[in-house]
Amino acid sequence: MIDQDFIQMIEKCKQDAQKDLPNIRILIDGFITQKSTDKITIEHTLDTLLDYALLEVGEEEFKRLHKYYESVNKNNADFYWRSYHDMLGL
């Protein structure tokens, strides 16, 4: 049986992730409009969105940033796509 405290902790994490999405959308917009090639920052954002995916948050944002990152670094973008599918069992 799953502990109620654990369920509440997961729900809190999910709420925090949802609150963070507007800032992540702004960050993604900036990457795209500025045609950023900053691998470290883009990948850090993708890592964050992979974490959020486990909470069922940020799927649209992950896919949008991934699509952009393909134009910057196809090999690394492919790694993130595989990781996303592996994590979600797709």
Residue, then its C-alpha position, 0 to 999 in steps of 0.5 A: m500500500i502506498d503511503q499517504d505522505f508519499i502521495q502528498m509529496i508527489e502531488k506537491c512536486k507536481q504542483d510546483a512543476q506546474k507553477d514553473l511551466p510559465n517560466i520554462r515557456i518564456l525560456i523556450d521562447g527565448f531559445i527559439t527567437q534568439k536562435s540559441t545554440d547554448k547546449i548547456t542551458i538547453e540541455h539543462t532545460l530538457d533535463t528539467l522537463l524530463d523530470y517533469a514528464l514523470l509527473e505528467v507535466g510539461e509534455e508540450e514544452f518538452k516536445r517543443l524544445h526538443k524539436y528546436y534542439e534538433s536543429v541545433n544538435k541532432n545527435n543530442a536531441d535524439f538522445y533526449w527523445r530516446s530518454y523521454h520514450d524510455m522514461l515513459g515506456l513508449 
